[in-house]
Amino acid sequence: MNALNRKDLLDIKSLSPEEILLICDTAKYFKDVFTRDVKTVPVLRGKTVCTLFYEPSTRTRLSFELAAKMLSANTINVPVTTSSVVKGESLIDTVRTLEAMKADYIVMRHAASLAPHFLSKNIDGSVINGGDGFHAHPTQALLDTYSIIEKRGTLKGLHIGIIGDIKHSRVARSDLLAFKKLGAKVTLCGPSTLLPDEFEQYGVDMTYDFDELLPDLDVVNMLRIQRERQQGSLFPSIREYNLLYCLTEERFAKCKSDVIIMHPGPMNRGIEIDDAIADHPNSIINEQVTNGVAVRMAVFYLLAGGTPFKDEENQEA
């Protein structure tokens, strides 16, 4: 594939396996750029990237902003809580104001599913989905995919478990699509109240028994309990959740010796994952954060019309 050939990045569903691999291959080059002494390249010089986050974010927003700066773009962070949004300004009017200021890229996180899709149809600039409702978080899925490829070379044939609050997780929905498109077997695991039957439509396995599943997994992808999205109590107590679904040292002992441990963050240590496992050599949680910058640099570059880097260019970088 020679280019991404699209204006926006809205979800994983619309990406082909070839496009996912193109982004991951491009991220290899930008990870080298990001981790060397001189960390900038002039790919987006003269362009403006705006981050518009209607929900709280640390890793995703900072990662996008850093990626844009590494590419020499001008960056604008719109603090929604102190903008005209609190005065009742509509989403489309807010973004048209940014477009009038010549923003070339708008990275948006919104509580409403498909809000970025609506936006993309109404403005000329590129829209990148930083997470919408329960629907999608495409760049998180891309960085998770890249992180596994970096360790194993491929996802084909791997058995990946996604564990925890599946119901409220846009990460889970995007991850499982990306993983399956690249040939992995995916099993979802969590309490029955957090693992609704609707996920059967994705063609994945589902189980409530974490202990039985663990020995079969090549990758364990733990999810955060999203208590801010839950309405009512969906499990008896944090203590019971910890007993059944926390990745403890005792459970880790059941895993394959080369198992990969992942978490999109932020972590609830001691609830979803023990400190010792979060910081274990098999954990790539911090590497996911680093890779997130590289993947987002790749997304900006490819949406700008950038073409794939040749192997020799990667070697020379």
Secondary structure, DSSP 8 states (H G I E B T S, - for coil): ------S-B--STT--HHHHHHHHHHHHHHHHHHTSSS----TTTT-EEEEEESS--SHHHHHHHHHHHHTT-EEEEEEGGGSGGGGT--HHHHHHHHHHTT-SEEEEEESSTTHHHHHHTT-SSEEEEEEETTTB-HHHHHHHHHHHHHHHS--TT-EEEEES--TT-HHHHHHHHHHHHTT-EEEEES-GGGS-GGGGGGT-EEES-HHHHGGG-SEEEE----TTT--S-SSS-HHHHHHHH-B-HHHHTTS-TT-EEE--S---BTTTB-HHHHTSTTB-HHHHHHHHHHHHHHHHHHHTT-----HHHHHH-
